[in-house]
Amino acid sequence: MLPKNWLTEFLSSRNVSSTDGRQLYRYRMNDEEYESLRVGLKTTALFGIEHIHKTIGWNAAFVIYASEWWRREYDGSSWSWDKLFTSFNANVKVLSINRRNFLVETGLRYWGRKVRVINGSSRYLGTIATEGGLPLNQITGKSNDWLGRVFRQVIPKYSRLLQTGVKVENLIGECDFIPRNYHSPEVFTILGDMVKTVIEFKQKYALQDCDDPVAVLDQKAPSWHESFPLPIGTEVGQRLLSDMVRIAAKASDQKPTQPFRGIRKLGADGALQLHFELAGFVTLDELGLSEPVPSRMDVEIISGDGVERLIGVALKTTYQGKPTLKIPRYVGVERGEQAAYRYSIRLRHLSTLIYEKPISDCEELDNEAPWTFAQQNDEWILEGVASVSTRAKVVRILYPTQLKYQNDDSTLELQAHLETKLIETSGIINFSSAYGVNFVVKTGQDTPAERFYLDGKSLTFKSAPTLVY
């Protein structure tokens, strides 16, 4: 079948007479259409694509085939033009780069789409991928595990930092559990589009006020699933989208009161981690600075042991009509002993100190007290140090080995290191040391616990008994 005839049938089967500018994955090409298009391109390739691409409709047919090939057949290996053209027995090397780019541009123009431009650079191959949507291999079997983790981590963070100018692709790139073979700008862009779309739905339909946000979305926007680059007919795809909506509905969209903060959490190895969260754009008012300030300043992070770390350059600009500093992102993670230090942030121009303040939630932790973590989405976030009362029904506690605890059989010992131990527990947990120091951790419970405990300071005795032999 000639490309122009295939295009006519493809559109008429969807009751549209011409293209309408939607993303290509939203046309939802079926298996039969995909195979017939592949056969058509194979046939035309016999005449040589250096000539046949001038055939009416060929560029448009190629572009939608290429995007569909990405979604259906990309396996996470190196993403290149060669594999795409080989899939219909063509050799891309006979085309010059300019000819290939022209092919993509004109093909996209037929569909009312454009080549994506990122940081001033046109992304031809990347546009093909994002037009196709998330590859099927990404949401089958266990691969969905990391996808769900990405959304559980990034959606709340993006919702919280949206007003600071943060780029969602950067937040996705900070997820250290994404398989290495999916570390590509194409995948990050597609995932970023999904995160931005679900946040837009939340804001448009006020999903944060709903007991069942998915049901509300089904009622107010029945075709909302079609806005996402997923095969919506699969159970995995449906469940993933529903989970995204629920996560977005619960996520706070209040701008952080502090532009620089730290988040302490448990790593996969049970050790303490400290992640820095720096706003992308910070007004001078938020920092207590006034004009004039240098147009370019070094940004440093200083730890409690005096180590200074240069993380980039802050540039003065205007954001939302206010004089603002564009702050570099910092994706470094402090681990173990270093994660318990206090940290400050400093702005310096040459030898002149412009700004220095402690980073919020980055005070020094007491290494001789238990640290209590509560689960938020997939992560265990530090809830408090020493004695803690939390609403969480289950907590994880990292405590020094010199402390002993008392609790019932519900306590699960997870990991033990040379100087610390990690447990998962609930109820009322009493910690004590050989020196009479006591800590109490209380979790939220459905019924009052029938326990009593003393809370206070140990008093020194005026005298002590003598040794008796």
C-alpha positions in Angstrom: 0.0 0.0 0.0 1.3 3.4 -0.9 2.1 5.7 2.0 -0.5 8.3 1.0 -3.2 5.6 0.9 -2.2 4.2 4.2 -2.4 7.6 5.8 -5.9 8.2 4.3 -7.2 4.9 5.7 -5.5 5.5 9.1 -7.2 8.9 9.6 -10.6 7.8 8.3 -10.7 4.9 10.7 -10.5 7.5 13.5 -13.2 9.6 11.9 -10.8 12.5 11.2 -10.3 14.0 7.8 -6.9 15.6 8.7 -4.3 15.7 11.4 -5.1 17.8 14.5 -1.7 18.4 16.1 -2.0 15.7 18.9 1.1 13.8 19.9 1.6 10.8 17.7 1.1 8.2 20.4 -2.4 9.5 21.0 -3.5 8.1 17.6 -3.2 4.7 19.2 -2.0 2.7 16.2 -3.1 -1.0 16.4 -1.1 -4.1 15.6 -2.5 -4.6 12.1 -1.9 -0.9 11.1 1.6 -1.1 12.4 2.5 -4.3 10.4 0.9 -3.0 7.2 2.9 0.2 7.5 6.1 -1.7 8.1 5.4 -3.8 4.9 4.7 -0.6 3.0 8.0 0.9 4.0 9.8 -2.3 3.2 8.4 -2.2 -0.3 9.3 1.4 -0.9 12.8 0.8 0.5 13.5 -1.6 -2.4 13.7 1.5 -4.7 16.2 3.2 -2.4 15.2 5.7 0.3 17.5 8.3 -1.1 14.9 8.7 -3.8 11.6 7.2 -2.5 11.4 9.7 0.4 10.2 12.2 -2.2 7.0 10.1 -2.6 3.9 11.9 -1.4 3.2 10.9 2.2 6.4 8.9 2.7 7.9 11.3 5.3 4.7 11.5 7.3 4.3 7.7 7.2 7.9 7.2 8.3 7.6 9.6 11.2 4.6 7.9 12.8 6.1 4.5 12.1 9.4 5.5 13.7 7.6 6.8 16.9 5.6 3.6 17.1 8.7 1.4 16.5 10.3 3.2 19.5 7.3 2.5 21.7 6.9 -1.1 20.7 10.4 -2.4 20.0 13.0 -0.3 21.8 14.7 -2.7 24.2 16.8 -0.3 26.3 20.0 -0.7 24.2 21.7 2.0 22.3 19.0 4.2 20.6 20.1 5.1 17.1 18.8 5.7 13.6 20.5 2.5 12.3 18.2 0.1 14.1 15.1 2.0 13.2 15.9 2.0 9.4 17.0 -1.6 9.5 13.6 -2.6 10.9 12.2 -2.0 7.4 15.3 -3.1 5.4 16.6 0.4 4.7 20.1 1.8 5.2 20.2 5.2 6.8 23.8 5.8 5.8 22.7 6.6 2.2 21.0 9.8 3.6 23.0 12.8 4.6 22.3 14.3 8.0 20.6 17.3 6.4 18.4 15.1 4.3 17.5 12.9 7.3 16.6 16.0 9.4 14.5 17.4 6.6 12.7 14.1 6.3 11.8 14.3 10.1 10.8 18.0 10.0 8.5 17.6 7.0 7.0 14.4 8.4 6.2 16.0 11.7 4.8 19.1 10.0 2.2 16.8 8.3 1.0 15.8 11.8 1.1 19.4 13.1 4.1 18.6 15.3 7.6 20.2 15.6 11.1 19.1 16.4 11.8 19.6 20.1 14.5 22.2 20.9 16.3 21.7 24.2 18.9 24.2 25.4 19.0 25.7 21.9 19.7 22.3 20.2 17.2 20.5 17.9 16.6 16.9 19.0 15.5 15.0 16.0 15.9 11.5 17.3 14.7 12.5 20.8 11.5 14.0 19.2 10.7 10.7 17.5 11.0 9.0 20.9 8.9 11.4 22.8 6.2 11.4 20.1 6.0 7.6 20.5 5.7 7.6 24.2 7.0 5.2 26.9 8.4 1.9 25.4 6.2 -1.1 26.1 9.2 -3.0 27.5 9.4 -0.4 30.3 6.0 -1.4 31.8 6.0 -5.2 31.5 7.0 -7.6 34.2 9.3 -6.3 36.9 10.4 -3.3 34.9 7.3 -1.5 36.3 8.8 -1.6 39.8 11.3 1.1 39.0 8.8 3.2 37.1 6.5 3.2 40.0 9.3 4.2 42.3 10.2 7.1 39.9 6.7 8.5 40.1 6.4 8.0 43.9 9.7 10.0 44.4 9.4 12.6 41.7 5.7 13.6 41.8 5.7 14.9 45.4 9.1 16.7 44.9 8.1 18.3 41.6 4.7 19.4 43.1 6.6 21.0 46.0 9.3 22.7 44.0 7.2 23.6 40.9 7.2 27.3 41.8 10.9 27.4 42.2 11.5 26.8 38.5 12.9 23.2 38.9 13.1 21.0 35.8 11.3 17.7 36.2 13.8 15.9 34.0 16.6 16.8 36.5 14.5 15.3 39.3 14.1 12.1 37.3 17.8 12.0 36.6 18.4 12.1 40.4 16.7 8.7 40.9 19.6 6.4 41.4 17.5 3.2 40.9 16.7 3.7 37.2 18.4 0.9 35.2 21.5 2.1 33.5 20.3 1.2 30.0 17.3 3.5 30.4 19.5 6.6 31.3 18.6 8.5 28.2 17.3 12.0 27.6 14.4 10.5 25.6 13.2 8.3 28.5 13.6 11.2 31.0 11.7 13.6 28.8 8.8 11.1 28.4 8.6 10.5 32.2 8.9 14.2 32.8 5.9 14.9 30.5 3.9 12.3 32.4 4.7 13.9 35.8 3.8 17.4 34.5 0.5 16.1 33.0 -0.7 14.5 36.2 0.2 17.7 38.2 -1.8 19.7 35.6 -4.8 17.4 36.1 -4.5 17.8 39.9 -4.6 21.6 39.6 -7.3 21.8 37.0 -9.8 19.4 38.8 -8.8 20.2 42.4 -8.0 16.5 43.1 -6.3 17.4 46.4 -9.8 17.9 47.8 -11.1 14.5 46.8 -11.4 11.3 48.7 -11.2 9.3 45.4 -9.3 11.4 42.9 -9.3 8.7 40.2 -13.1 8.4 40.3 -13.4 12.2 40.1 -11.1 12.3 37.1 -13.0 9.5 35.4 -16.2 11.6 35.8 -14.9 15.0 34.8 -12.4 13.9 32.1 -13.4 10.4 30.9 -10.6 10.3 28.3 -7.8 11.4 30.7 -5.9 8.2 30.2 -5.2 9.2 26.6 -3.1 12.1 27.7 -0.4 9.7 28.8 2.1 7.8 26.6 1.1 4.3 27.8 -0.8 1.4 26.3 -4.0 2.2 28.3 -5.6 -1.2 27.6 -3.1 -3.1 29.8 -3.7 -3.7 33.4 -0.2 -2.6 34.3 -0.7 0.7 32.5 -4.1 1.4 34.1 -2.7 0.7 37.6 0.4 2.8 37.0 -1.7 5.8 35.9 -4.2 5.4 38.8 -1.3 5.3 41.3 0.2 8.5 39.7 -3.1 10.3 40.2 -3.4 9.3 43.9 0.2 10.3 44.5 -0.3 13.7 42.9 -3.5 14.3 44.8 -1.7 13.8 48.2 1.4 15.7 47.3 1.8 19.2 48.8 1.9 22.0 46.3 3.0 24.6 48.8 6.3 26.3 48.0 8.9 25.4 50.6 9.4 28.1 53.2 13.2 27.6 53.0 14.9 27.8 49.6 17.7 25.4 50.8 16.9 22.3 52.8 18.2 18.8 53.5 16.3 15.6 53.6 17.7 12.7 55.7 16.6 9.2 54.8 17.6 5.6 55.0 19.5 4.1 52.1 19.0 0.6 50.7 21.9 -0.5 52.9 20.3 0.7 56.0 22.7 3.6 56.5 21.8 7.3 56.9 21.8 9.5 53.7 21.5 13.2 53.4 20.0 14.7 50.1 20.2 18.4 49.5 17.1 20.1 47.9 18.0 23.5 46.4 15.4 25.7 44.7 16.1 26.4 41.1 15.3 30.1 41.4 15.5 32.1 44.6 14.5 35.8 44.9 16.9 38.2 46.6 14.1 39.0 49.1 14.0 35.3 50.2 17.7 35.5 50.9 17.5 38.8 52.6 19.8 40.4 50.0 19.3 43.7 48.3 20.8 45.3 45.2 23.5 45.6 44.1 24.7 42.0 44.1 27.3 40.4 41.8 25.9 38.9 38.6 27.9 35.8 39.2 28.7 34.1 42.5 30.2 30.8 43.6 27.9 28.5 45.5 29.6 26.4 48.3 28.3 23.9 50.8 30.2 23.7 54.1 30.0 20.8 56.4 30.3 20.8 60.2 33.9 19.5 60.0 34.9 22.5 57.9 35.1 20.9 54.5 34.1 23.3 51.7 32.6 22.1 48.5 32.1 24.2 45.4 28.8 23.0 43.7 28.5 25.6 40.9 27.7 29.2 40.0 24.7 31.3 40.9 23.6 33.7 38.2 21.6 36.9 38.8 18.5 37.0 36.6 14.8 38.0 36.6 12.2 35.3 37.4 8.4 36.1 37.6 9.3 39.8 37.6 11.6 39.8 40.6 15.4 40.0 40.9 16.4 36.4 41.4 19.4 34.1 41.6 19.4 31.0 39.4 20.9 28.3 41.7 22.7 25.2 40.3 21.2 21.8 41.2 23.3 19.6 43.4 22.6 15.9 43.3 25.4 14.8 45.6 24.4 12.6 48.5 26.2 12.5 51.9 26.3 9.0 53.5 27.1 7.5 56.8 28.9 9.7 59.3 29.0 12.7 56.9 25.2 12.6 56.6 24.9 13.4 60.3 27.0 16.6 60.1 25.5 20.1 60.1 25.7 21.9 56.7 25.6 25.5 55.6 25.4 27.2 52.2 27.5 30.1 51.1 27.5 32.6 48.2 30.9 34.1 47.5 32.2 36.6 44.8 35.9 36.3 44.5 37.1 36.7 48.1 34.0 38.6 49.3 31.3 36.7 51.3 27.9 37.6 50.1 25.6 35.2 51.9 26.0 32.3 54.4 23.3 30.5 56.4 22.6 27.0 57.8 20.7 24.7 55.4 17.3 24.0 56.8 16.9 20.6 58.5 20.7 20.1 58.3 21.5 20.5 61.9 24.0 18.1 63.5 22.5 14.8 64.7 23.3 13.2 68.1 25.2 10.0 67.4 24.4 8.7 70.8 20.6 8.8 70.4 18.2 6.7 68.3 17.0 8.1 64.9 13.4 7.4 63.9 12.3 7.2 60.3 8.7 7.2 58.9 7.7 5.9 55.5 6.7 8.4 52.9 5.8 6.8 49.6 8.8 4.4 49.0 11.3 6.2 51.2 12.0 6.2 54.9 12.4 9.8 56.0 13.9 11.0 59.3 11.1 11.9 61.6 13.1 12.8 64.7 16.0 12.2 67.0 16.1 10.9 70.6 12.5 10.6 72.1 9.9 10.9 69.4 6.1 10.7 69.1 4.9 10.1 65.6 1.6 9.4 63.8 3.2 6.7 61.7 2.0 3.3 62.7 5.3 1.6 61.8 8.8 3.2 62.0 12.3 2.2 61.4 14.9 3.1 64.1 18.6 3.4 63.6 20.3 3.3 67.0 23.8 3.0 68.4 24.8 -0.5 69.6 25.4 0.7 73.2 21.6 1.3 73.6 19.2 -1.5 74.5 15.5 -1.5 73.7 12.4 -3.0 75.1 9.4 -3.9 73.0 7.2 -6.8 72.1 7.7 -9.5 69.5 6.5 -7.2 66.6 10.0 -5.7 66.3 12.0 -6.9 63.3 15.7 -6.6 63.3 16.7 -5.5 59.7 20.4 -4.8 59.7 23.4 -4.5 62.0 26.6 -2.6 61.4 29.7 -2.2 63.6 28.3 0.7 65.5 24.6 0.8 64.7 21.6 -1.4 64.4 18.3 -0.9 62.4 14.9 -2.2 63.5 11.4 -1.9 62.2 8.8 -1.7 64.9 5.6 -0.2 66.3 4.0 0.7 69.6 6.1 2.1 72.5 9.8 1.4 72.3 12.1 2.2 75.3 15.8 2.6 74.8 18.3 2.8 77.6 22.0 2.9 78.1 24.3 1.6 80.8 24.7 5.2 82.0 21.0 5.7 82.8 20.1 7.6 79.6 16.6 6.8 78.4 14.7 7.5 75.2 11.1 6.7 74.3 9.7 6.3 70.7 5.9 6.2 70.4 4.1 5.3 67.1 0.5 5.9 66.1 -1.8 3.1 67.2 -5.5 2.3 66.5 -6.1 1.5 70.2 -4.4 2.9 73.3 -1.4 0.9 74.4 -1.7 -0.4 78.0 1.8 0.6 79.0 3.2 3.1 81.4 6.6 4.8 81.3 8.6 7.5 83.1 9.9 10.5 81.2 12.4 12.8 82.8 16.0 13.4 83.7 18.3 11.3 85.8 19.3 12.9 89.1 22.7 12.6 90.5 22.9 11.1 94.0 24.5 13.0 96.9 26.3 9.8 98.0 27.0 6.3 96.7 27.4 3.0 98.6 30.9 1.8 99.3 32.1 -1.4 97.8 31.3 -4.6 99.9 33.3 -7.8 99.6 
